[in-house]
Amino acid sequence: MNDRPNETAAGLARIEGYLMSQAALRQAREQGEAFARALTWLGAGEQEEISRRFAEHHLDLRKEMLAATVARAEELKAEYTQRYACLRRRATGLALAAFALCTSALLFLSRL
């Protein structure tokens, strides 16, 4: 039964990804068409070709940017995981040292 929330989250992530990719595709096409329309000296077929190539280039750039963002996120995740592990070791060591100090103090005071 615990798999249901994970399945739901994964399904929602897939839907969100699909919607984002469709929005990016629509935006690339619109920008390609706007760019090609500005080239008024081209024929209709040439404008379509320019529009298509512009959209492809736009999507390729987005994919590269997304890949770079994902790679950087992975780098940061590894870095912060390492920092957290170091911090956790330090905190545990300090807590043990404080516990040992308190225990020693209590033993010393109980002998007085």
Backbone torsions as a table, in degrees:
resi	resn	phi	psi	omega
1	MET	NA	-23.5	179.8
2	ASN	-71.0	-16.4	-179.5
3	ASP	-74.9	-20.4	-177.4
4	ARG	-58.6	-49.1	179.4
5	PRO	-62.4	-37.3	178.5
6	ASN	-67.0	-41.4	178.2
7	GLU	-64.5	-41.4	179.4
8	THR	-63.9	-45.6	179.4
9	ALA	-62.7	-41.7	179.3
10	ALA	-65.4	-40.7	177.9
11	GLY	-64.1	-42.8	177.9
12	LEU	-65.1	-37.6	178.2
13	ALA	-64.9	-39.7	178.0
14	ARG	-64.9	-42.5	178.6
15	ILE	-63.3	-44.9	179.0
16	GLU	-61.2	-43.3	178.1
17	GLY	-61.6	-42.7	178.4
18	TYR	-61.8	-47.3	-179.5
19	LEU	-63.2	-38.9	178.5
20	MET	-66.8	-40.0	179.5
21	SER	-68.0	-37.2	177.4
22	GLN	-66.9	-38.6	177.2
23	ALA	-65.4	-40.5	178.6
24	ALA	-65.4	-40.4	178.3
25	LEU	-64.2	-45.3	178.3
26	ARG	-61.4	-43.8	-180.0
27	GLN	-64.3	-42.1	179.4
28	ALA	-62.5	-43.1	179.1
29	ARG	-64.5	-44.1	179.6
30	GLU	-61.6	-43.4	-179.9
31	GLN	-68.1	-37.1	176.4
32	GLY	-63.4	-43.1	179.2
33	GLU	-65.8	-41.2	179.1
34	ALA	-63.7	-40.5	178.9
35	PHE	-64.5	-45.8	-177.6
36	ALA	-67.2	-36.6	178.5
37	ARG	-62.2	-30.5	179.9
38	ALA	-69.7	-19.9	178.8
39	LEU	-91.0	73.1	-171.1
40	THR	-65.4	-20.1	-178.2
41	TRP	-79.7	-9.2	178.7
42	LEU	-85.2	153.1	174.7
43	GLY	-77.4	171.4	-176.7
44	ALA	-59.6	-43.9	179.8
45	GLY	-64.5	-40.1	178.6
46	GLU	-67.1	-39.8	177.7
47	GLN	-63.4	-39.6	177.6
48	GLU	-62.4	-42.7	179.4
49	GLU	-63.7	-45.8	178.5
50	ILE	-62.0	-44.1	-180.0
51	SER	-60.3	-45.7	-179.9
52	ARG	-62.6	-46.5	-178.8
53	ARG	-65.6	-39.6	178.1
54	PHE	-61.1	-46.6	-179.9
55	ALA	-61.8	-43.5	178.1
56	GLU	-60.6	-45.3	179.8
57	HIS	-62.9	-42.7	178.9
58	HIS	-59.9	-45.2	179.6
59	LEU	-67.1	-37.9	177.4
60	ASP	-61.9	-41.8	177.7
61	LEU	-62.9	-42.2	178.9
62	ARG	-62.5	-41.4	178.9
63	LYS	-63.0	-42.6	178.3
64	GLU	-62.7	-43.4	179.9
65	MET	-64.8	-40.7	179.6
66	LEU	-66.0	-42.7	178.7
67	ALA	-62.0	-41.3	178.1
68	ALA	-64.7	-39.1	179.2
69	THR	-66.1	-42.6	178.9
70	VAL	-64.2	-43.3	179.1
71	ALA	-61.5	-43.8	179.4
72	ARG	-65.6	-38.7	177.5
73	ALA	-61.6	-40.0	177.5
74	GLU	-65.3	-41.0	177.2
75	GLU	-61.0	-46.2	-179.9
76	LEU	-64.9	-38.7	178.4
77	LYS	-61.1	-45.5	178.9
78	ALA	-63.7	-43.3	-179.6
79	GLU	-62.4	-47.7	-177.9
80	TYR	-72.3	-29.2	174.5
81	THR	-64.2	-42.6	178.3
82	GLN	-65.0	-44.5	179.3
83	ARG	-62.8	-40.4	-179.9
84	TYR	-64.7	-41.7	179.3
85	ALA	-62.4	-41.7	178.3
86	CYS	-63.9	-45.5	179.2
87	LEU	-62.4	-41.4	179.4
88	ARG	-63.4	-41.7	177.2
89	ARG	-62.2	-43.9	179.4
90	ARG	-63.0	-45.0	-179.1
91	ALA	-63.9	-40.8	178.4
92	THR	-64.6	-43.5	178.4
93	GLY	-62.0	-43.9	178.6
94	LEU	-65.0	-40.4	179.3
95	ALA	-64.2	-42.3	178.3
96	LEU	-65.3	-41.0	178.1
97	ALA	-64.0	-42.9	178.6
98	ALA	-63.9	-40.4	178.7
99	PHE	-64.0	-44.3	179.3
100	ALA	-63.4	-41.5	178.9
101	LEU	-63.7	-45.5	178.5
102	CYS	-63.3	-41.9	179.0
103	THR	-63.3	-43.9	178.7
104	SER	-63.2	-42.4	179.6
105	ALA	-63.0	-43.1	178.9
106	LEU	-64.7	-40.8	178.1
107	LEU	-64.8	-41.2	179.8
108	PHE	-64.4	-45.1	-178.9
109	LEU	-68.8	-31.1	-179.5
110	SER	-72.2	-20.8	178.8
111	ARG	-83.6	-15.0	-178.7
112	LEU	-75.7	NA	NA
